[in-house]
Amino acid sequence: MNAPFSLTRRQFLVRSLSTGAGLTLALYLPGCGREPEADTGTAGPGQAGARVAPEAEFEPNAFVRILPDDRVEVVIKHLEMGQGTFTGLATLVAEELDADWSQIVPVPAPADPERYNNLNWGKLQGTGGSTAIANAYTQMRQAGATARHMLVQAAVAEWGVPASEIRVSKGELSHPDSGRTARFGELAAAAAAQPVPEEVLLKEPGEFTLIGTFLPRLDNAAKLDGSAVYTQDIQLPGMRVAVVAHPPRFGARVKAYDAAAAKQVKGVTEVVGIPTGVAVLADNTWSAIKGREALKVEWDESAAFRMSSREILDDYRGRAQGPAAVARSEGDAAAALERASTRLTAAMHMPYLAHAAMEPLNCVMQLTEDGCEIWNGEQFQTVDQQNVAQVLGLEPGQVKINMLYAGGSFGRRANPHSDYLVETAHIVKSASGKAPVKLVWTREDDMLGGYYRPFYYHELEAGLDGEGMPVAWRHRIVGQSIMTGTVMEGGMVRDGVDATSVEGAANLPYAIPNLEVDLVTTELPVTVQWWRSVGSTHTAFAVETFIDRLARAAGRDPVDYRRGLLKDHPRHLGVLELAAQKAGWGRPLPEGRARGVAVHESFNSYVAEVAEVSIGDNGRINVERVVIAVDCGVAVNPDNIRAQMEGGMAFGLAAALMSEITLEDGQVVQSNFDGYEVLGIDRMPVVEVHIVPSTEPPTGVGEPATPVIAPAVANALSVLTGQDFDRLPLQLAV
Amino acid sequence: MAKLKVNGQEHEVEVDGSTPLLWVLREQLGLTGTKYACGIGICGSCTVHVDGKAVRSCTLPVSSIEAGQSITTIEGLSPDNSHPLQAAWKALDVPQCGYCQPGIIMAAAALLNENPDPSDADIDARVDNICRCGTFNRVRRGIHQAVKHMKGGRSA
């Protein structure tokens, strides 16, 4: 058992987050645990409601609320978009509280940059960069430990026994000598009267009883019977559904429109011009879609972007020969290349990619007496509050946000310009009356709507010495900046280098004495954004396929070659060795199959993947089996880590094998899943996940598996075919 | 006006016959478990059963539903989340974002209606839904686990 004041525990200061009041306003997600006891009076399935907590409830801080009926509500500040954060953050609280998993109820936090900011991002509330567990690991455990301390103090007062004799386990306090016991709920009111401790002691990893075990996802049941509520499911009284006619090309604008035919469509209530196009409002979604089909819009394309992907590639090839901003420079790469015994070069390109989450973008917004209220799969609260407030002439604090489940995101719902929320705000502002509006982007709107993973072009050059070891490495990257023009620019763009353009390349782990990584940043009207694993989506492919080419040129085994260059990077080495061992690296495979390996760090998590690949009679690339090793520090929820490794890899595999957004004459060619191919069950390989045991602080798992699969598959294909692969998605030479 | 029997209940809805069944279910009957995702019948998020067979409701005009046909949505698959597939999904923690899962479960349930012990190839052919979270291996395991339970006489 964990004695509350064990000397093995470290001490942490707790910033008191107590509201000091017995009354709290809480938001509830129906289907996420239970129904609100009273709501704001709005109707419809899945309506998020608000309620005032009775005074008997115990809210020791902004993250934990213990109810008299023994439920423990854990306030979750991050968006649940599939990555498991409702379960992960709740695990941290439950661990230190010594709660029973069955009494834990996650509730989404309101938008509040003071209380619910992402601790990695300053005073910004938002979810991304695989930071949820990493930033909140201590914070959420302190919340749990604080509540536990106050419960123990309540028992001390009530039972007249010393704290050191009280045990806490599975939601119950007990005093073994006297046989007294109490459930959390029974002591909640008394605990609330206890002073909030200034310091609490947290468990050492060896004392964990929940962290590291299998705990079923808390959002699991509601996602199996249709009761989980997404933005698309919100239905408010009098609500209008808005579908927007958007310009056919980046940089085009509305010249004129004729709404007469659209207004003839049954159910259409209004047509309004907004900065991003023309919005058709209707009393249901299908009418809004039909109304948009009937709408006549004349576009001003005088400033429209008209390049094709092929022309962008040619342009980037030219720019690669011009000036570049240095991201990392060590030794003298040019001189070392001159002296090298062998020189290798590569030129690679990667396309624009759409996030293509299953739930297309949408947002529900209503003007209220106090400002406005939003229902959304909300990923970037503080930025969205600011941008929406600006459109509506409000203060950010007047923008109330109800965070719902998101049907995926992969980065898209955290748009630095709040594009789809701002669009909704303009519709709400322009429409007559104060009816709530649900903006619905169809799949086509979602896929054609920009904010893609940027198109990139890479050039690499390396020199090997007589033993085949690299003595020089030059890596030039050409592409658009994701961070320029966003709130993150100040922190992320330095001396002309957007850190996200070069992450995974500038921090090359391999020991090479002469090294230069630089960047040519381009500007195009095609809008770009972070996409699951951000810069690593392209840099890992370039680096990890090129290092394999070096190994082949040296006549060396690719695992052994990497091993020799990673001596100072034990965590890279750890996952590489584990993946190789579990994959049976070096053991014979059936005819026609080959293995490829890649290792990469992103968001401070380390992942190695070994892919077994064959080529079908039809020339199809078949990825048969993938062995993944991950080092993400303390494994909070091992099964969720496995799920994120499987899913993150699958997301990257789609980009490796089939997905691309291309432009022709400035128009995006792919508008739905018929053109933008993604993975199905028939292309999913057998996956094994192995987690490196660790007591390091935990790091994220949502993204780091994604970038590693494309180079692993390409490297296996090179073994099979002798070809080099210089583009994504991968294509075999005919 | 359309007459629809959904999850055992008769409904009369005022609707243009060309409206896809999806929108009638979601917005007129309030059955929001059936999801919109592609609108062209590819991704399968909108899968429901018509007389036990899987159909993609986003491209099915409500007028094509014949009198007497019985529609089942995810809300009607079991009274209490207890269908063997739902139980297996819960045990294996299949869902991530969860948006596509009702459609996947309905596709798998229709497959099991016709083929109580499907092979992996049968699953590939019939549960061809898109899941961007990449839950496919757990979906496959979930179907096999549900089959095992059903064979053991524990079917719902």
Chai-1 contact restraints between the chains, C-beta under 6 A:
chainA,res_idxA,chainB,res_idxB,connection_type,confidence,min_distance_angstrom,max_distance_angstrom,comment,restraint_id
A,P45,B,G30,contact,1.0,0.0,6.0,A-B,restraint_1
A,P45,B,T32,contact,1.0,0.0,6.0,A-B,restraint_2
A,M81,B,C97,contact,1.0,0.0,6.0,A-B,restraint_3
A,G82,B,Q96,contact,1.0,0.0,6.0,A-B,restraint_4
A,G82,B,C97,contact,1.0,0.0,6.0,A-B,restraint_5
A,G82,B,C133,contact,1.0,0.0,6.0,A-B,restraint_6
A,P216,B,D93,contact,1.0,0.0,6.0,A-B,restraint_7
A,R217,B,D93,contact,1.0,0.0,6.0,A-B,restraint_8
A,N220,B,K90,contact,1.0,0.0,6.0,A-B,restraint_9
A,N220,B,D93,contact,1.0,0.0,6.0,A-B,restraint_10
A,A221,B,N81,contact,1.0,0.0,6.0,A-B,restraint_11
A,K223,B,P95,contact,1.0,0.0,6.0,A-B,restraint_12
A,K223,B,G98,contact,1.0,0.0,6.0,A-B,restraint_13
A,K223,B,Q101,contact,1.0,0.0,6.0,A-B,restraint_14
A,L224,B,N81,contact,1.0,0.0,6.0,A-B,restraint_15
A,L224,B,Q86,contact,1.0,0.0,6.0,A-B,restraint_16
A,L224,B,W89,contact,1.0,0.0,6.0,A-B,restraint_17
A,D225,B,N81,contact,1.0,0.0,6.0,A-B,restraint_18
A,G226,B,G33,contact,1.0,0.0,6.0,A-B,restraint_19
A,G226,B,I74,contact,1.0,0.0,6.0,A-B,restraint_20
A,G226,B,E75,contact,1.0,0.0,6.0,A-B,restraint_21
A,G226,B,P102,contact,1.0,0.0,6.0,A-B,restraint_22
A,A228,B,G98,contact,1.0,0.0,6.0,A-B,restraint_23
A,D233,B,T32,contact,1.0,0.0,6.0,A-B,restraint_24
A,N284,B,E27,contact,1.0,0.0,6.0,A-B,restraint_25
A,T285,B,W23,contact,1.0,0.0,6.0,A-B,restraint_26
A,W286,B,T19,contact,1.0,0.0,6.0,A-B,restraint_27
A,W286,B,W23,contact,1.0,0.0,6.0,A-B,restraint_28
A,A357,B,R132,contact,1.0,0.0,6.0,A-B,restraint_29
A,M358,B,A37,contact,1.0,0.0,6.0,A-B,restraint_30
A,M358,B,S45,contact,1.0,0.0,6.0,A-B,restraint_31
A,M358,B,Y99,contact,1.0,0.0,6.0,A-B,restraint_32
A,M358,B,C100,contact,1.0,0.0,6.0,A-B,restraint_33
A,M358,B,R132,contact,1.0,0.0,6.0,A-B,restraint_34
A,E359,B,Y99,contact,1.0,0.0,6.0,A-B,restraint_35
A,G407,B,C97,contact,1.0,0.0,6.0,A-B,restraint_36
A,G407,B,Y99,contact,1.0,0.0,6.0,A-B,restraint_37
A,G408,B,C97,contact,1.0,0.0,6.0,A-B,restraint_38
A,G408,B,R132,contact,1.0,0.0,6.0,A-B,restraint_39
A,T442,B,G39,contact,1.0,0.0,6.0,A-B,restraint_40
A,R443,B,C38,contact,1.0,0.0,6.0,A-B,restraint_41
A,R443,B,G39,contact,1.0,0.0,6.0,A-B,restraint_42
A,E646,B,G134,contact,1.0,0.0,6.0,A-B,restraint_43
A,G647,B,Q96,contact,1.0,0.0,6.0,A-B,restraint_44
A,G647,B,C133,contact,1.0,0.0,6.0,A-B,restraint_45
A,G647,B,G134,contact,1.0,0.0,6.0,A-B,restraint_46
A,A650,B,G134,contact,1.0,0.0,6.0,A-B,restraint_47
A,F651,B,G134,contact,1.0,0.0,6.0,A-B,restraint_48
A,N672,B,C38,contact,1.0,0.0,6.0,A-B,restraint_49
A,N672,B,I40,contact,1.0,0.0,6.0,A-B,restraint_50
A,F673,B,C38,contact,1.0,0.0,6.0,A-B,restraint_51
A,F673,B,I42,contact,1.0,0.0,6.0,A-B,restraint_52
A,F673,B,C43,contact,1.0,0.0,6.0,A-B,restraint_53
A,V678,B,I130,contact,1.0,0.0,6.0,A-B,restraint_54
A,G680,B,D128,contact,1.0,0.0,6.0,A-B,restraint_55
A,I681,B,D124,contact,1.0,0.0,6.0,A-B,restraint_56
A,I681,B,V127,contact,1.0,0.0,6.0,A-B,restraint_57
A,I681,B,F136,contact,1.0,0.0,6.0,A-B,restraint_58
A,D682,B,D124,contact,1.0,0.0,6.0,A-B,restraint_59
A,M684,B,F136,contact,1.0,0.0,6.0,A-B,restraint_60
A,M684,B,N137,contact,1.0,0.0,6.0,A-B,restraint_61
A,V687,B,N137,contact,1.0,0.0,6.0,A-B,restraint_62
